[in-house]
């Protein structure tokens, strides 16, 4: 919603350069409430989607699927460099293509940030691998490292974690291409022949530091701030709770990669309960996870027992490693389809060279690279360097899943090679095939959950009931399932009673169904939970104003207008609510006849109004205030501004038509009245104003033909509006008959009852007039005209000695 539907950066009238100054949600990056998610390339892709297909979701989903297909192809090609041409590359590619953890990133439009980052992540890594293979032998090698740096920058501009590809490239260069062990690194860098390696690593480090420095500067040198519900552990006062929980969360993420049985669109709030004590049994999972990772890393970095060093070169099973590339163990030779890159032999004293395909990395090398791919891109989500705005996010695992797929593949290959019996080999192969099929079926099932919002939110109830029930309530409300929506909101509040958004949504639902007292109760609870929730103040003020509690309404609107937008998640929505509060405060002053005060408030609203706010009603009310003060040039200016901002705004057509008629421009006025009627032929107010204009113009009754046209509308509002000229022409008895028809057609319409009361009042039927006035006030207690008419009626009745409801 915020990334696309309400993001002003996607609109063609917004300068495209704004994308590079705003965050992913369209908020200025340096704003205190910004999430600091700087992803301009992803936003740019959304803007292109919007330019081509508007808000049609089909195009957005198509781009996501195509990007995922491209990433899958690149990853498979990358796996081919590690495993060669054969089944292992196919297995790695199928594991990545079918993994259910990718569903959120591909099916959820905003997940495109992770897919795009992964695409350029792989391009950068493969460019650097090409640089390594051509280093020292081709001048184009520095072009490849330049490409790697540019792609790394693009990956970071798709999503922040993309910059970690530079660290992966360094791992590849040191531990895979040069086959160095931990204890060899320092001595190897000191050797003159390895200066190119040292220079390449230095370039990677410098470029990474520069990117991070510019990124930090661009976001205002401040980290983002998040609410308690986004990341409860980060908000905990207990150091032990924070430590245990943050150490446990990577374990949970790995389990989702290994066994993605339970997935959810949202893991915030209490989806993962905090670990508050050492005795929590989940700490055993944490210990096992880190122990396994450390052992795997230790044995991979240490190397196999068959390796030894001889004169600075690695020797394996008596075979010397040539030109800095490693040889393979005897066990691996059985499964490879390619041999060494360069071999030399002497036959009959003549040295011959045979050029063959590049040598493949050893199992240990692939494990090191896989672990780095699994761990390093996930580091930004660990809360190690800064707090993040989520507990678990499946889309964040899109890039790390590459390391997981490689790790599974190399593990399966090792088991297959070590298995001595054909039965065991077949069992390993069939088990791997079953895993891929299971992942594929789970992805199909999970995609069904993403078919629509209702299914998605229902699927998340077991993981995050508070958030899921709340979102489901919004969906049910949009489907006009009012009772079910109310039940969903109450279920959400049962699990988490202080959710301001849910309290507000429930209040809004009750308000829209005329349960005003209950709505006020929940709005006040929402404000108590989040004192900066401007929309709750706005609706509270509107209810109070409609109930005639004008002083309370005024205080509520004023308080709302004074709330700053600092540290707010959605400053644009906040500013819109503040502007609406000022608009309603101005209307309140306007109805009380305080036009100067109303104008001051309207002008303040114009100053605070955000770009996405629709200003036509505000401008029109400013024109009305100026007109009441007989400042006609200013009134005309704001009427024109109202029509410029929304050319089909009916109230502005009517008010501007009245102004034109008042200033003698009758023909222009008639055009605006007729245009209002064309825009909505069922709106009685339009006919009323046009009829009054015609009477003023020709001082005669509206032609009978026009009357007949109005009557065919069959709408209460039309009937009421049409017979206002009758009242002006003293045709009161005939008008009374049609006002009765109008009130009968729509007995709960206060304007019809008020007009019927007025005509009965004029016709001397005072008791009946009183009844209709009172019925109108029951439906609209704050109607100033009805209240005024009723007071006048009571004065007449009391003078005539008649009993009134007031006495």
N, C-alpha and C positions, 0 to 999 in steps of 0.2 A: 504494500500500500504506500508506504513512505518512499520506497526506493523508486517506484515507477508511477503509481497513480497520482500522487500528490507532489511529485518531484518536479519543481519548476525548471530544472536544468534539462529536462527532456523536451520542453516546448520549443518550437521553432523561433518564437519571438524572444527567447532568452539567448543572449550572446553565448556562443559555444565555449568561449574562454572561461566562463563561470565554472565549468566543470573542473577546471584545474585549481580553483580556489575553494571549492566546497567539498564536503565529505560525501560519502556514498548516499546519504539521505537528502542532499541538497542544502545542508546547513553549512554556514561559513566555518571552515576548518579551525579557525582560531577562536570561535565562539566557545564560551565556557561549558555549554551543554552539548557540544559536538562529541560524537563517539570516536572521532579521530580516525575513522575508517576511510583512508584516502585511496580510492580505486577509480581514478578518472577514466582509464581505458574501458573498464567494465561499464561505467555510466555512459561513455561515448557509444558503446555498442547498443545500449538501451535506447539512446537517442536516435540512432540509425533505425532501429526496429520501429520506434514511434513514428519516424518520418515516413517509413515505407507502409506500415500497416496500422498506425494509430494504436488503439488499445485492444486490438484483436489478439488474444493470447496465442493463437496458432503459430504466428511467426516467431514469437519469443521462444516457444518450446522447440520449434524446428532448429533454431540457432543453437540452443543448448544441446540437442541431440547430435547435431553435426559436429560441434566442438568436442563432445565426448567421443565420437567416432574417430576424430582426428587424433585425440590424445591416445586412444587405444591403439591406433596404428603406429604412432610414434613410440609408444611404450613397447610394443611388440618388436619393432625394429631395434630399439635399445636392448631388449632382451636377447636378440639375435647376436649382438656384439659380445654378450656375456656367455651365451650357451651354444652359439653356432646354429647351423641349419639342422633342425631336427625337432623331435617331439617336445623337448624341454622348453624351447622358445614358444611353441604353440600352447603349452600348458600355462606358461606365465601370462601370455596374452589373454587366454580364455579366463583365467582367474581374475584378471583385472577387469575385463569386459563384463563379467557376470556378477561381480561382487555387490551384494545388496547395500553396502554402506554408501555406495555412490548414488543411490536413488534420490536422496534429498538434493544433492548438488545438481543432478540432471533434471529431475521433475520439478524442483522448486526454482523459479526463475532467478531469484537472487543468488542461487548457488553457482550461477555462471561465473562469478568472481573466482571461485576455486578452480573451475575447469579451465578458464582462460589463463590463470596463473600457472597451472600444471602444464598447459601447452607450451608456454614460453620457457618454463622451467626445463622441460625436456629438450627444447631447441637449444637453450643455453648450454646444457650439459653435453649434448652431442657435438656442439661447436667446439667446446673445450677438449673433448676427446679427440676431435680431428686435429686440433692444435697440438696435442700431445704426440700424435702419430706422425705429424709432419715437422715437428720441432727439430731444428738443426739440419734439415734436408731440403726445405722448401721455403722461399721467401713469403709464400702465402700464409705461413703459420701464424703471423701476427694479425692477419686479416681474420683468421678463425677466432683468435682470442678477443679481438674487437667485437666480433659478432656475438661471442659468448657474453661479453659485458653488456652489450645493448639488449640482448634477449633477457638477461637477468634484470635489467632495469625495467623492461616491459612487464616481466613477470611480477615484479614488486608493484607496478602501477595497476595491475589487475587485482592483486591482493598482497597484503604486507609480507606474508610468509614466503613469497617468491624469491626474496633476496637470499634465502638460505641456500639456493642452488650454488652460490659461490663457495660455500663451505663444502658442499658435496663434491664440487669440482676439485677442490684441494685434496679431499680424501681419495678421490679417484687417482689423481696424479701421484700422490705419495704412496698409497697402500696397494693400488691396483696396477697402475702402469709401471711404476718403479719397484714394486714388490718389497718395499722397505718394511722392516719390523720396528717396533717402538724404540728399541735400543740402538737402531741403526740410523735414525733420522738425523740426529745432531752431527754425527761423523760424516754422513753422506752430504749434508749441506755444506760442509767445510771443504769438500773436494772440488777442485777446479772444474772438473768435467760436469759437475752438477749445478753450475752457475745458472744455466737456463731454467732448471727446476726452481731454484731459489728466486729467480727473476719472475717467473710465472706466478708462483705463490704470492710474491710481493705485490704483483699487479692485482691479483684477486683480493688480497687483503685491503689494499688501498681503495679499490673500487667499491668494495663492500662498506668500508668506513665512510667513504664519501656519500654513498647512497643513504646510509642510515643517518648521517649528519644532516644532509639536506632534508630528509624526511622529518627528522625531529624539529628542525628549524621551521619547516613549512607548517607544522601543526601547532606552532606557537610555543614550543619547548615545554609543553605541559601534557601530562598523561590524561586520558579520559577518566571521567567519574561515572560510576554505575550505582544502581540502587541495590538494596539488600536482596531483592528477589532475583536479580540477574546473577549474582554470585554470592550466595550466603556465606561461604567460607571466608571470602575476602573481607566481609563485614564483621566477622567474629572477633570479639575482644580477646579470645584465648589463643595464645601462640601455639599451644599444643594442638588445639582443634584445627587451626589453619595448617599446621605442618602435616599432621596425620592425613587430613583430607586431601591436601594438594599432592602428597606422595601416593595416595590411593587412586586418584583420578586417572593417571596414565594406565594403571592396571585395568580399570574399567574400560578405557578406550581400546586397549589391546584385546579385551574379551569381546568387544563389539566387532572387531576385525576378525577374530577367530571364530566366533559363534554369534552371528548377527540375528539371533532369534527374536529378540525384543528390541524394536526400534521405535523412535518417537520423534515428532517434529520439534519437540521442545523438552530440554532436560534441565530447565532452570528451577528456581524455588527449592522444593524439598524432594525433587525427583531422585536425587542421590543424597540420602541422609548424611549429615555431618558425622565424622569420626571424632568423638569427644574424649575417648579414653584409650589407653594402650591395650586394655582388655578386650576391645572390640575385635571380634573374630575376623573381620575383613582385613585387619593388619597382617594376617597370615598370607593373604593373597599378595599384599604389597611386598612382603619379604621374599616370597617365592618369585615374584616377577623380577625384582631387581637382582636377585641372586642369579636367576637364569640369564638375564641380559649380561651381567658381568662375566659369568663363566663363558658364555658364548663369545663375547668380545675378547676375553683373555686368551682363549685357545686359538682364536682366529689370528690375533695379532702376534702371538708367540710363534705360530707356524707349526707345521707337522714335524714329528720327530725324525723324519727322513732327511730333513734339511740340515746342512752345515755350511759354514763359511770357509772359503779358501781364497786367500789373496784378495779379499774384498769382494769376491763374487760368490753368489749362491750356488751351491752344488746340491743336487737332489738325486739320490740313488746313483751317485757316481757320474751324473751328467751335468756338465757345466752350463750355467745360464748365460746365454750369449746376448750381446748388445743391450743389457739392462732389462731384458724381459725374462720372466720366470719360465722354468720347464714344469711339466706336470708330473704328478706322482704316477706310479705304475698303475694304480687302480683307476685313475682318471683316463689314462690312455685308452683303456678298453671301451670307453663310451664316447670318445671324441671322433668327429668326422674330419677334422683337419689336424695337420701336424704343425711343426715349428715354422716360424716365419722365415728364418734364414738358416739353412744348414749348409755346412761345407764338408766336403770329403776329398780325399786324395786317391786317385786311381792311377797306377803306373807312374807315380811321381808328378802327375798333372793335377793342379787344384781346379776343381769345377764348383760352380755355385748353382744351386737350385733355389728358385724363388717360389715359395708356397704361401698359402693363406696365413694371415696373422694368427699368432698363438692365442688361445683362449685363456682367460684367467683361471686360476685354481679355485677350488671350493672355498678355501680360506679367504681369498681375495673377494669373491662374490659375497660371502657372509659379511665381511667388513663393510662393503659398499651397501649391502641391503640394510644392515643395522643403521648406517648413517642416514639412508633414505627414510627409514622408519622413524628415527629419533629426532634428527636435526630439524626437519620442517615442522615437527610437532612442538618444539621447544617454545615458540612464542605463545602457545596456548596453555603452557604449564603454570602460569602465574609466577614463574621464577624471576623474571626481570620487571614485570608490571602486571597488574591485575587485569583480567579480561572480563568481558560482559556476558559470560556464559559459564555453565558448569561443564556440560558436554555438548559439543556440536558435531553431528555426524558429517556435515559438509567439510569440516576442518580436516577430517581424515582422508580426504580425496588424494592429496599428494602423498602423505605417509603410507597410504595403502600400496603404493608402488613398491616400497621396501618390504612390506609384508608379503606381497605376491612373489617377489624374488626370493625371499627367505623360505617360503613354503616350497617353491620350485627347487631350490638348491638342496633343501632337506629331503624332498622326495627323490631327487636324483641320487643323493648319497645313499639312501636306503636301497634304491633299486640296484646300484652298483655293488653294494656290500652283500646283497641277498645272493646266496649260492644256488638255491634251488629255483627252478622255473616257476613253481607254484608260488613261492614268496614274491618273485618278481611280478607275476601276474596280479597277486594280491595288492601290491603297492600301486600298480598301474590302475587297477579297478577302483581302489579306494580314492585315488586322486580324481578319476573320472566321476565317481559318485559325489565327491566334494564340489566339483564344478557344477554338476547337475543340481545339487542341493542349492548352491548359491544362485544359480539361474532361476530356479523355481521360486526361491524366496524373493528375488528381485521382481519377478512377475507379480507375486502376491502383494509386495510392497507398492508396486506401481498402481495397483488397484486402489490402495489406500489414498493415493495422491490424485485420483480421478476428480474429486471435488472436495470442497472444504469440509462438508459435513462428515464424509467418510474419514478424512484425515484427522479431524479433531476427535471423532469417536475412537479411532485407533490409538490415540494418545492418552485416553482416560486412565488406563491402568498404570501408566508411567508418571504422568503429571496431571492428576485429576483436577486440581484447581485451575490451571491454565487451559486445559482441554475443555472443561465444562464451560468456562467463561467464553471462550471463542465459539464453542458450539451454540451458546445462547445467542451470540450475534448472528450466526447463520440462520437459526430458527426464527429469530425476529425478522430478518430480511425475507423469510418465506411466509410471514404473517401467522406463524404458529405461536401466538402470544403466550398461551398458558404453558406450552412446552419450553419456550424461551425463558419465562420467569422461573420455571422449575430448574432449568440449567444454571441460571445465575445464582439461585439459592444453593444449589449443589456446590458451585465453585466457592461460595462464601462459607459453606460448611467446612471445607478443607482449609481455607485460608481467609479468615474473617476480615482482615485489614487491607484487602486489595482495593485500592481507591478506584481503579478503572471499573471493576465489577460492581462496586457500590454505585458508581455514577451510572453505569449502563442499566442497572436495575431501576434506579430512580428515573432515568429517561423513559424506560418502558412503561413505568407506572404513570408518568406524566402524560405520555401520549395516549393513555387509556383513561384519562381524566381522574386518576386516583392521586389527587394533588397533595393531600396530607401525607400519604405514605411516601410519595416522591420526595417531598421536602425532608422527611426523616432520613432517607438514604443519601440525599445530597449533602446534608449536614455531616453524616458519617464519613462520606468521601472527603469532604473538606478537612475533617478532623484527622483523617489518615494521611492526606496530602494537602497541606494548606496552600499550595501553589496551583491547585487544579482550577484554572480559570473557568472552564466550561461548567463546572458545578456551581460556581458563583453566578454565572450567567443565567442558568435555568432557574436557580433559586430566586433570583431577582425578578424574572419574568412571571413566575407563579405568584410571588408576593404582589407584584404590580397588578396582575389580573384579579387578585383577591381584594384590591383596594387598599392594601397596606403600603401606601406610597412611600412613607418615611423609611420603613424597613427595606423596601426595594431600593431606594436611593442609596442608603448606607451600604447595601450589598454591592451595588454597581460601582460605587466609589472605591470600595475596598478592592474589588477585582481589578480596577484600572490602575491601582498602585502596585500590583505584584510585578516585580521585575522578571525578565526571562533568563536570568543567569542560572547556569547548571541545570537547565531543563532539557529533557530528552528531545522534545519536539517544539522548538521555539516558534516555528511558523504557526502551528496550531494554537499555541498559547496567544500569540499576537492576534490571531483571528478572533479568538474568544474575547480578548480584551477590547478589541475594536467593536465587537457586537455588544459588549456591556456598555460602552460609551454611546453607541447608537441608541440603545434602549433607554439609557439615562437621559439622553437628549429628547427622546420621544416623551418621556415622563415630564420633563420641564415644558415641552411643547404643549402637551395636553392641559397643563396647569396655566398656560398663557404666559410663561416666563421665556419669551422668545430669545432674549439676549443670552440668558443662561444656556438655552438649548444650543444656540450658535457656537458658544464657547466650547461646549462639549463636543459638538460635531466637528469643529476644527481640530480638536485634540485627537479625535478618532481618525481623521484624515492623516495626521502626522504619524500615528502609530500603526496605521494600516499596512499589513504585509502585502507583498506582490500578488499573492494568490487570492486575496480577499475580493469578493464581488461588490463593488462600491455603489451600484446604481441606486439602491434604496437610500443609502446614506446621502448621496448627492441630491436625490429628489427631496428628502426631508430638509436639507439645507435650503433648497429653493423655496419650499413651503414656508420655512421660518422667515426668510427674507420677504416673501410675498405678504405674510401677515404684518410685517413691519413696513409695508408699502415701499420697500426698496426693490423696485421692479427690475432694474438692470442686473443687479446681483442675482435675483431670483432666476432670471432668464439664463444667466451664465451657468448656474448649477443644474437647471433642467436640461440644458444642452449637454452638459458633462454627463448627466445620468443616461441620456439616450446614446451618447457616444460610447459609453462603457458597455451598454446593453441595448441594442437597437430595438428589441421587442419588449422593452419594459413597459407594461401597460399603465401603471400609475403615473409615470413620467409623461406619457402621451396625454393623459387626461389633465394633469396639472399644467403642463405646458400649453395645452389647448385653451384652458381657462385664462391663462395669462395673455395669450395672443388675442383672445376675444375681448379681454379687459382693455387691451391697448389698441383696439380697433382693427386688428388684422383678422377679420372674420373668415376670409377664404382660407387662410393658413390654418386657423383654428379648426375649421371644419375638417380639413385633411387629417389632423392629428386625432380628432374624435373618431372619424371613420376608420382610421388605421387601428385604433384601440379595439373597435368592434370587430374588425377583420381578424385581429390576433386571437381574440377569444369571443366568439359569437354567443356564448352562454353566460357571459358575465354581465349581470344586470346593472352593475354600477356604471358600465360604459354607456348603456342606453339612457340611464338617468341623467348623466352629465350632458349627453348629446341632446336629449329632450329639453333640458333646461336651457342649453345654448340656443336651440331653435326658437323657444318661446321668447327669449330675450331678443332674438334677431328679428323675428317677424311678428311677434306679439299675437300669434294665433295658435290654434291647436295643431299638433303634428298631424300631417296627412293620414287619413284612415288606412291607406295602403301600407305605410310604415308600421302602423299599429298591428295590422294583420301579420306582418312578418315577425314582429316581436312575439306575438301570441303563439306562433307555431313552434317556438323554441321549447315550450313545455317545461321551463325551468323556473323554480321559485324565484331566484334572484332576478330573472328577466321580468317576471310579472311585477315584482316589487318596484324595480327600477322604472319600468314602462309607465306605471301609473302615478309616478311622482309628478309629471306634468299635469295630470288630472287634478291633483291637489292644488297645484299652482293656479289652475283655471277654475277653481271653485266647483269642480264636478265631484263634490265630496261623496255624495251618495253612491254614485257609480264606482268611484275609487274604493269605497268601503267594501263593496262586493268582491272586488278583485284582490284586495288585501286579505280578506277572509279566505279566498281561494289559495293565496300564496301561503298563508299560515297553516292552512289545512294540508297542503302538499308537503310541508316540512315543519312540523310542530316544534322541533328542537332548534330552529334557526332563530336566534335572538333578534336579528334585524327585522325579520318578518313580523314578529310579535310586537316589537317596538313601533314599527310603522302602522300596524293595525291599531295599536293603542293610540297612536297620534291621530289617526283619522277618526276613530271613535271619540276621542277627546274633542276634536274640532266639530263633530256632529252632535255634541252634547250628550253622548252616551257615557257618562262619567264613570259609573260603576264598572261597566265592561272595559273601559279604557284602563282603569286601575288594575284590573285582573291581568290584562295583557302586559302592562308595564312590569308588574311584579313577576310574572312568568319570565319575561325577558331578562330581568335582573338576576333571577335564579340561575339562568344559563350564562350570563355575563355580568357579574356583580359590579364591575368597575366601569361600566359604560356611562360616560359622563352625560351624554344627551338624554338617555333614558332616565337617569337620576334627576336631571334638571326638569324634564317634562313631568315626572311624577310629583316633584315638589310643587310645580305650578298647578297641577291637577288637584292636589290636596288642598291648596289654598282656595281654589274655586269651590271645591266640595264643602270645605269648612264654612265658607261664607254663605253657602246655600243651606247650611245646617245638616249636611249629609254626613253619615258616619264613615270614617276612613280607617284603613288598617294602621295608620300612624297613631290614631287615638284609641 
